[in-house]
Amino acid sequence: MADNASASATATDQPGRPYYESLRNTLKSTLAKKRQLDEQLQALEDNIYKMESGYLEETNGAGNIVRGFDGWVKGVVVGGDKKSVDDRKARVRVRDEDRIFSRSSMSWIRVC
C-alpha cells in the first residue's frame, strides 16, 4: 500500500507525461487567476481615476489637496448655481501632474 502512494507521488514529481500535465494544469489555472486579478486591478484603477477626476474638477476653483487652498482662503464660492458649476466643469482641464493617485500606479507608468 505504501508502495502505491510513493509510486504515484514520484510519478508526478519526475519528468514525464503526468508531471508535464500537472505543470500544464497549474500554469493554466495560474494564468486564469492572473487574468482575473488584472481585470480587477484595471477596474479599481478606473474607479480611482474617475473619483480623482471628480475631486479635481469640483475643487478646482476653491482649492484642493494637490494645488493648495489659495482659492478657498481668497473667498471663492464653491457650489451655488447648478449652471455655473456645469460651466466650470466644462472649462476645467485636469492636468496629469495633478493626478497623484492615478500616477502612483505601475499601470500608469507602463502606459506613459
C-alpha positions as a Markdown table, in Angstrom:
| # | Residue | x | y | z |
|---|---|---|---|---|
| 1 | Met | 0.0 | 0.0 | 0.0 |
| 2 | Ala | 2.9 | 2.4 | 0.8 |
| 3 | Asp | 4.5 | 1.5 | -2.5 |
| 4 | Asn | 1.3 | 2.6 | -4.3 |
| 5 | Ala | 1.3 | 6.0 | -2.6 |
| 6 | Ser | 5.0 | 6.6 | -3.1 |
| 7 | Ala | 4.8 | 5.4 | -6.7 |
| 8 | Ser | 2.1 | 8.0 | -7.5 |
| 9 | Ala | 4.0 | 10.7 | -5.7 |
| 10 | Thr | 7.2 | 10.0 | -7.6 |
| 11 | Ala | 5.2 | 9.7 | -10.9 |
| 12 | Thr | 4.1 | 13.4 | -10.7 |
| 13 | Asp | 7.5 | 14.6 | -9.3 |
| 14 | Gln | 9.6 | 13.1 | -12.1 |
| 15 | Pro | 9.8 | 14.3 | -15.7 |
| 16 | Gly | 7.3 | 12.6 | -17.9 |
| 17 | Arg | 3.7 | 12.9 | -19.1 |
| 18 | Pro | 2.0 | 13.1 | -15.7 |
| 19 | Tyr | 4.5 | 15.7 | -14.5 |
| 20 | Tyr | 4.0 | 17.7 | -17.7 |
| 21 | Glu | 0.2 | 17.5 | -17.4 |
| 22 | Ser | 0.4 | 18.6 | -13.7 |
| 23 | Leu | 2.6 | 21.6 | -14.6 |
| 24 | Arg | 0.4 | 22.4 | -17.6 |
| 25 | Asn | -2.8 | 22.4 | -15.4 |
| 26 | Thr | -1.1 | 24.5 | -12.8 |
| 27 | Leu | 0.0 | 27.0 | -15.4 |
| 28 | Lys | -3.5 | 27.3 | -16.9 |
| 29 | Ser | -5.1 | 27.9 | -13.5 |
| 30 | Thr | -2.4 | 30.4 | -12.6 |
| 31 | Leu | -2.8 | 32.3 | -15.9 |
| 32 | Ala | -6.6 | 32.4 | -15.4 |
| 33 | Lys | -6.2 | 33.8 | -11.9 |
| 34 | Lys | -3.7 | 36.4 | -13.2 |
| 35 | Arg | -6.2 | 37.5 | -15.9 |
| 36 | Gln | -8.9 | 37.8 | -13.3 |
| 37 | Leu | -6.6 | 39.9 | -11.0 |
| 38 | Asp | -5.6 | 42.1 | -13.9 |
| 39 | Glu | -9.2 | 42.8 | -14.7 |
| 40 | Gln | -9.9 | 43.6 | -11.0 |
| 41 | Leu | -6.9 | 45.9 | -10.9 |
| 42 | Gln | -8.0 | 47.7 | -14.1 |
| 43 | Ala | -11.5 | 48.2 | -12.6 |
| 44 | Leu | -10.1 | 49.6 | -9.4 |
| 45 | Glu | -7.7 | 51.9 | -11.3 |
| 46 | Asp | -10.6 | 53.2 | -13.5 |
| 47 | Asn | -12.6 | 53.9 | -10.4 |
| 48 | Ile | -9.8 | 55.8 | -8.7 |
| 49 | Tyr | -9.2 | 57.8 | -11.9 |
| 50 | Lys | -12.9 | 58.7 | -12.1 |
| 51 | Met | -13.1 | 59.7 | -8.5 |
| 52 | Glu | -9.9 | 61.6 | -8.7 |
| 53 | Ser | -11.1 | 63.5 | -11.8 |
| 54 | Gly | -14.3 | 64.4 | -10.0 |
| 55 | Tyr | -12.5 | 65.7 | -7.0 |
| 56 | Leu | -10.0 | 67.7 | -9.0 |
| 57 | Glu | -12.8 | 69.2 | -11.2 |
| 58 | Glu | -15.1 | 70.1 | -8.2 |
| 59 | Thr | -12.3 | 71.7 | -6.2 |
| 60 | Asn | -10.5 | 73.5 | -9.0 |
| 61 | Gly | -11.7 | 77.0 | -8.0 |
| 62 | Ala | -11.6 | 76.8 | -4.2 |
| 63 | Gly | -8.5 | 74.7 | -3.9 |
| 64 | Asn | -7.7 | 71.1 | -3.2 |
| 65 | Ile | -5.0 | 69.0 | -1.6 |
| 66 | Val | -2.9 | 68.9 | -4.8 |
| 67 | Arg | -2.8 | 72.6 | -5.8 |
| 68 | Gly | -3.3 | 74.2 | -2.4 |
| 69 | Phe | -6.2 | 76.1 | -0.9 |
| 70 | Asp | -5.4 | 79.6 | -2.1 |
| 71 | Gly | -8.8 | 80.0 | -3.7 |
| 72 | Trp | -10.6 | 79.0 | -0.5 |
| 73 | Val | -8.6 | 81.5 | 1.5 |
| 74 | Lys | -9.5 | 84.2 | -1.0 |
| 75 | Gly | -13.2 | 83.5 | -0.6 |
| 76 | Val | -14.0 | 81.8 | -3.9 |
| 77 | Val | -17.6 | 80.3 | -3.7 |
| 78 | Val | -17.9 | 76.6 | -4.3 |
| 79 | Gly | -21.2 | 75.2 | -5.4 |
| 80 | Gly | -24.1 | 77.5 | -5.7 |
| 81 | Asp | -25.9 | 77.7 | -9.0 |
| 82 | Lys | -26.0 | 74.4 | -10.9 |
| 83 | Lys | -25.5 | 76.1 | -14.2 |
| 84 | Ser | -22.3 | 77.8 | -13.1 |
| 85 | Val | -20.9 | 74.5 | -11.7 |
| 86 | Asp | -21.6 | 72.8 | -15.0 |
| 87 | Asp | -20.0 | 75.6 | -17.0 |
| 88 | Arg | -16.9 | 75.5 | -14.7 |
| 89 | Lys | -16.6 | 71.7 | -15.1 |
| 90 | Ala | -16.8 | 72.1 | -18.9 |
| 91 | Arg | -13.8 | 74.5 | -18.8 |
| 92 | Val | -11.7 | 72.7 | -16.2 |
| 93 | Arg | -9.0 | 70.6 | -17.6 |
| 94 | Val | -7.3 | 68.3 | -15.1 |
| 95 | Arg | -3.5 | 68.1 | -15.6 |
| 96 | Asp | -1.7 | 64.8 | -15.5 |
| 97 | Glu | 0.7 | 66.3 | -13.0 |
| 98 | Asp | -2.2 | 66.8 | -10.5 |
| 99 | Arg | -3.1 | 63.1 | -10.6 |
| 100 | Ile | -1.2 | 61.9 | -7.6 |
| 101 | Phe | -3.2 | 58.8 | -7.0 |
| 102 | Ser | -3.6 | 57.6 | -10.6 |
| 103 | Arg | 0.1 | 58.3 | -11.4 |
| 104 | Ser | 1.2 | 56.2 | -8.5 |
| 105 | Ser | 0.0 | 53.0 | -10.2 |
| 106 | Met | 2.5 | 50.8 | -12.1 |
| 107 | Ser | 0.0 | 50.5 | -14.9 |
| 108 | Trp | 0.1 | 54.3 | -15.4 |
| 109 | Ile | 3.9 | 54.2 | -15.5 |
| 110 | Arg | 3.8 | 51.5 | -18.2 |
| 111 | Val | 1.3 | 53.5 | -20.4 |
| 112 | Cys | 3.3 | 56.8 | -20.3 |
